[in-house]
Amino acid sequence: MAKDNEILMKFGQEVVKRLRANYLKYDRVATGDTSKSTQSKVDGNSLIVDAREHTSTLEYGRKPTGLDVKPSFDFVAKIQRWINARGLNYNAYAVARKIHQSGFEGTPGVLTDVINDSLFEELYEKLQEDYVINITKKL
């Protein structure tokens, strides 16, 4: 089991590396918070790759919240950080309100170019290869 955990740990580190590279490739890095938050860990016999709460909006976008919804102070502050990081001259409240009203499109591939069936097949092959080696040694 220790070898499985080692394989999972190394694989998780590689997935994080690939995701971070994709954030850059698709120009989805402004403050760096999402990239820094993207981590992996092994819990028992499970590999967990995690990132900040709204990372999926990079890929899938966000639907409108509604015309009558006012953006929270926290949301406006996050938008202001993004504007500052990008060096833009926008009104953060106006941008946050527009996002609530209209939503925004995501960037297809920023996550799914990495996290897809091929990734799981790759992990399966690494684990299977290790099992074959261990069984062969025991024979």
PEZINOR-V349595 format. One record per backbone hydrogen bond with DSSP energy under -1.0 kcal/mol. CO is the residue of the C=O (numbers start at 1). NH is the residue of the N-H. If there is no record, write none. Layout:
co=(CO:CO)
nh=(NH:NH)
This chain:
co=(1:2:3:4:5:6:7:8:9:10:11:12:13:14:15:16:17:18:19:20:21:22:23:24:32:33:34:39:41:43:46:48:50:52:54:55:56:57:58:62:72:73:74:75:76:77:78:79:80:81:82:83:91:92:93:94:95:96:97:98:99:100:100:104:107:109:111:111:114:116:117:118:119:120:121:122:123:124:125:126:127:128:129:130:131:132:133:134)
nh=(5:6:7:8:9:10:11:12:13:14:15:16:17:18:19:20:21:22:23:24:25:26:28:27:36:37:38:50:48:46:43:41:39:55:57:58:60:61:107:104:76:77:78:79:80:81:82:83:84:85:86:88:95:96:97:98:99:100:101:102:103:65:66:62:110:113:114:115:116:120:121:122:123:124:125:126:127:128:129:130:131:132:133:134:135:136:137:138)
